């Protein structure tokens, strides 16, 4: 053997050894194959966006519980220890402890009392009776916000399902590109081999070999790009399912979507009625209505009841008890426009939320109309691309026959092959576009569900 042949054999053995070791260590790791529903279920259970949405619901429910507690009495416990020789304070302590004697009324005792200690143990109970309806409005506002965040949670779910479908469909589209690119690469390799033989035999000039080699290089680049798109799709799917990027993963069969309605008018009506993001904004408008009523409640009289039980002694004990019951009526008669400003702010917030709802409705209408129109065009393009593939296939066969008969050049063969590959790639792209437009329409109409 020559030195070059020996080097080649050694290199081949090294590559074979490395590949064999890799197979041994990777043999136990198989890619998990998941269908679309399994991918969605894992994303909904593990994606952090869903945890954020769940926390919002818990927050809104806690706000309702807090509002409802406003109807219940508030109980405060307190213990105050005081030590004083102030004339009035010391006498008051004795009086509260019910320990005043006749000698305490002498001028010297009243004016120059000794240091006195008092322990005051107190239980205060405050019961709200009527506060302008504020408690009820707080409850209604909290219920509206719960409904808003639940619709928001549904919107997050559907958007996450849309993202999973986009990644899932992109993987299948990339694999379709790969199949086209692999076939193009095999054909290009065959052309290079054949042209090389013809050049060696002196049948064709070397420039045709360069053309064939250039075509092969382009096919290899297209294949590399398609494999890169597949890798990106798999990585995106892993991230959506909150998996480690090194986790082996594969997808099952492709999913072709169907629309919930056959006309754009029906889709528009469904979108305005069932879009969860829009429904959430409408509930936010309801909540802002109650904000205005809450502010107005401060213009009415408030009535509350207070009950107090307390004990006073010069040591810590529950002796010398007394109680107080009081009804308190308060009315904010003049606050120099503070309440009116709060009402105006709440009304402005309501107007802002209503305008946001109208703006969202317009965006949804436009989204449905645009995606419907794009889908119609893409569906027509699919038909045209299928005809283009059929035509390019027949043209390729004819050119090859002419080339074999010595009538056509290798440049013409490669040009027709390039046209065929492009037609196949265009078909894959438009089929992907059709499914994505359908997915966007489902998302807009609130029907992007796992089923």
Secondary structure, DSSP 8 states (H G I E B T S, - for coil): --HHHHHHHHHHHHHHHHHHHHHHHHTT---EEE-HHHHHHHHHHH-HHHHHHHHHHHHHHHHHHHHHGGGS-EEEEEEEEEEE--HHHHHHHHHHTT---GGGGSHHHHHS---EEEEEEEEEEEEEEESTTHHHHHHHHHHHHHHHHHHHHHHHHHHHHHHHHHHHHHHHHHHHHHHHHHHHHHHHHHHHHHHHHHHHTTSS-HHHHHHHHHHHHHHHHHHHHHHHHHHHHHHHHHHHTT--TTS-EEE-S------S-SSHHHHHHHHHHH-HHHHHHHHHHHHHHHHHHHHHGGGS-EEEEEEEEEEEESSSSS-SEEEEEEEEEE-----TTHHHHHHHHHHHHHHHHHHHHHHHHHHHHHHHHHHHHHHHHHHHHHHHHHHHHHHHHHHHHHHHHHHHTTSS-HHHHHHHHHHHHHHHHHHHHHHHHHHHHHHHHHHHTT-----
